[in-house]
Amino acid sequence: MPFKKVRGNIAPGEMRQASNPEAAARLAGTMAARFVGVAAYAVMVDMESGDMSSPRILCQYGEVADIAA
């Protein structure tokens, strides 16, 4: 998930899905130079509703916001 500065605050951008933790970490590393911050998360997904919960950070670059808050 990329993060950008919006009116002086850190805001999440559009989430990108990866097939596994290693791919998520590679994708985050690739995106890091283009954003103020990037983080790769592992999340639990409810297959019926599509809701995501229990985010666990895999890696981060730069400034990121707490998405669990």
Secondary structure, 3 states (H helix, E strand, C coil): CEEEEECCEEEECCCCCCCCHHHHHHHHHHHHHHCCEEEEEEEEECCCCCCEEEEEEEEEEECCCCCCC
